[in-house]
Amino acid sequence: MVKISPRSVFRVALAVYLGILATVVAATTGLWLMLEVTGTIENIESFMGELLGYEDFQFLFGRIFLVLTLLGLVWVVISATVTSLLAALYNRVARLTGGIRVTVDDDA
């Protein structure tokens, strides 16, 4: 029977999910900057201002970036915890059923 350590699963999952979060934040920042340079953000802000009746509607990139990062960190912790709990569940099921048996055949 193979036992998987939930602690090591948590550490690896945390690293993987932090990498995913860093990629998403970097891609979002790059996309935002590209839209800012092309004037698309300004067009969207003026459209939203007209739609909502505000004269000076603006997106606050700092706040958007902060909320995105904080929500992403919450997602990282929850996802790593769930992954670790699934490893513990696997250990329980493997104990009941005998685990996974891997046979390597050397016939070539």
C-alpha positions as CSV (number, residue, x, y, z in Angstrom):
1,M,0.0,0.0,0.0
2,V,1.3,3.5,-0.9
3,K,0.6,6.2,1.6
4,I,0.7,9.9,0.5
5,S,1.7,12.4,3.1
6,P,-1.0,15.2,3.2
7,R,1.6,17.6,4.5
8,S,3.9,17.1,1.5
9,V,0.8,17.3,-0.8
10,F,-0.1,20.6,0.8
11,R,3.4,22.0,0.3
12,V,3.5,20.9,-3.4
13,A,0.0,22.1,-4.1
14,L,0.7,25.4,-2.4
15,A,3.7,25.9,-4.7
16,V,1.7,24.9,-7.8
17,Y,-1.2,27.1,-7.0
18,L,1.0,30.1,-6.1
19,G,2.7,29.7,-9.5
20,I,-0.7,29.7,-11.2
21,L,-1.7,32.8,-9.3
22,A,1.5,34.6,-10.2
23,T,0.9,33.7,-13.9
24,V,-2.7,35.0,-13.7
25,V,-1.7,38.2,-12.0
26,A,1.1,38.8,-14.5
27,A,-1.1,38.1,-17.5
28,T,-3.9,40.3,-16.1
29,T,-1.4,43.1,-15.5
30,G,0.0,42.8,-19.0
31,L,-3.5,42.8,-20.5
32,W,-4.5,45.8,-18.5
33,L,-1.4,47.7,-19.6
34,M,-2.0,46.8,-23.2
35,L,-5.6,47.9,-23.0
36,E,-4.5,51.2,-21.3
37,V,-2.0,51.9,-24.0
38,T,-4.5,51.3,-26.8
39,G,-7.1,53.5,-25.1
40,T,-9.6,50.8,-24.6
41,I,-9.8,51.3,-20.9
42,E,-10.6,55.0,-21.5
43,N,-13.4,54.0,-24.0
44,I,-14.9,51.6,-21.5
45,E,-14.7,54.2,-18.7
46,S,-16.5,56.8,-20.8
47,F,-19.1,54.2,-21.9
48,M,-19.7,53.2,-18.2
49,G,-19.9,56.8,-17.2
50,E,-22.6,57.5,-19.7
51,L,-24.4,54.3,-18.9
52,L,-24.4,54.9,-15.1
53,G,-24.8,58.7,-15.3
54,Y,-21.4,59.6,-13.8
55,E,-19.3,62.3,-15.4
56,D,-15.9,61.0,-14.1
57,F,-16.1,57.2,-14.0
58,Q,-12.7,55.5,-13.7
59,F,-11.4,52.1,-13.0
60,L,-8.9,52.1,-10.1
61,F,-6.2,49.6,-11.2
62,G,-4.6,49.5,-7.8
63,R,-7.8,48.4,-6.1
64,I,-8.6,46.0,-8.9
65,F,-5.1,44.5,-8.6
66,L,-5.3,44.3,-4.8
67,V,-8.7,42.5,-4.8
68,L,-7.5,40.2,-7.6
69,T,-4.4,39.3,-5.6
70,L,-6.3,38.8,-2.3
71,L,-9.0,36.7,-3.8
72,G,-6.3,34.7,-5.6
73,L,-4.5,34.1,-2.3
74,V,-7.7,32.9,-0.7
75,W,-8.2,30.5,-3.7
76,V,-4.6,29.2,-3.2
77,V,-5.1,28.4,0.4
78,I,-8.5,26.8,-0.1
79,S,-7.3,24.8,-3.1
80,A,-4.2,23.5,-1.4
81,T,-6.2,22.6,1.7
82,V,-8.8,20.7,-0.4
83,T,-6.0,18.9,-2.3
84,S,-4.4,17.9,1.0
85,L,-7.8,16.6,2.3
86,L,-8.2,14.6,-0.9
87,A,-4.7,13.0,-0.2
88,A,-5.9,12.1,3.3
89,L,-9.1,10.7,1.8
90,Y,-7.0,8.6,-0.6
91,N,-5.1,7.2,2.3
92,R,-8.3,6.2,4.0
93,V,-9.7,4.5,0.9
94,A,-6.3,2.8,0.2
95,R,-6.3,1.4,3.7
96,L,-9.8,-0.1,3.2
97,T,-9.2,-1.4,-0.3
98,G,-5.6,-2.3,-0.2
99,G,-4.3,0.6,-2.3
100,I,-3.1,0.6,-5.9
101,R,-0.9,-2.2,-7.1
102,V,1.6,-1.3,-9.9
103,T,3.2,-4.2,-11.8
104,V,6.1,-3.5,-14.1
105,D,6.7,-6.1,-16.8
106,D,10.1,-6.4,-18.3
107,D,9.1,-8.3,-21.4
108,A,10.5,-6.5,-24.4
